[in-house]
Amino acid sequence: MTTPAVALLYPGDRAMRVRSDPAESRFAPLFEAFARAGTPAMPAVYHDDFADEVEAQLGTCRVVQVWCNPIEAGRRRDRLDALLRRVADAGVIVSAHPEAILKLGTKDVLVETRDLPFGSDVRRIDSLRQLEQELPARLRTGARVLKQHRGHSGIGVWRVERADVGSDAGLFKLRHAQRGSDEELLDMQALLGRLAPYFEAANGGHMVDQPWQPRLVEGMVRAYLVEDRVAGFGHQAINALYPGARGQPTSQPGPRLYHGADLPGFQDLKQQLEGEWVELLRERVGLARDRLPLLWDCDFMFGERAADTHERYVLCEINVSSVSPFPPSAIKPLVDAVQSRLA
């Protein structure tokens, strides 16, 4: 029996690997689409405990599409990234390649692109001392969002603003973007203690400071891309840092609604991404065209705009490590892109 040329890698346990059943994975529709297209794909269920087995399996294929969060159940993906680099060096097409993740999928991309059309006044904070010295002055113009170097699901993303009202004068309101988090009222030393872990070398050694976008109450737009083409959109009205009323429980994030690439309200964003922004981004971070991920997405917030101008979109983050779920409209473009690379 011929080994499939395509592997879909995603995390799981030993039992899942033994079964290797595409139908039980969240990527069942994608497995089916590859089969219909005449390019069957095989599951490559991954865990550090059997990494050597997965590496041997990937050596038999030509393309591997990877889904694995940077932090998962207390584990980091350092071993997986090293494995994927070796597999890529042996000639297998790896998406997203760890190098592409480092260039696109960390919060540092917000610093690199701050002067591009989708950028904002982003600063890199390299120490707690720098944070203590610089943050109060920046907060005079409004709230800021502090983000750890690399993460997912709102982990390590904090909204902070001054609370200079009455007895709260000199304190700071802090709220974590992780689901279920409530707003806290802290002094500077307590705030520094809360954020100290993100300045440890193992966690990237720094944070990224981005201005709060007041129009976040209008939701966040996610553009899904296959290489350099938009393949669909996601829109989330109530998001992780949606502001709540004082003294009231924070609003829980709402569902993300998925749409095709032809969604009328975001055609301007699609045209800007395909016509200019992806190329500007690729050039700025120094990523070769053939290293663009097969599947990735960009989260945009609505920025402040002058009257009678086009919508302004502000980059919030780029997701490359584990882009799932994604709209059904992305499936065929992804299969087509993989077939093109195989050809």
Secondary structure, DSSP 8 states (H G I E B T S, - for coil): ----SEEEEEE--HHHHHH--GGGSTTHHHHHHHHHTT--EEEEEE-GGGHHHHHHHHTT-SEEEE---SEETTEESHHHHHHHHHHHHTT-EEET-HHHHHHHSSTHHHHHTTTSTT----EEE-SHHHHHHHHHHHHTTS-EEEEESS-STTTTEEEEEE--SGGGTT-EEEEE-STT---EEE-HHHHHHHHGGGGSGGGTS-EEEEE--GGGGG-EEEEEEETTEEEEEEEESS-TT----TTS-------EEEE-TT-GGGHHHHHHIIIIIHHHHHHHHT--GGGS-SSEEEEEEE----TTS---EEEEEEE-S---S--GGGHHHHHHHHHHHH-
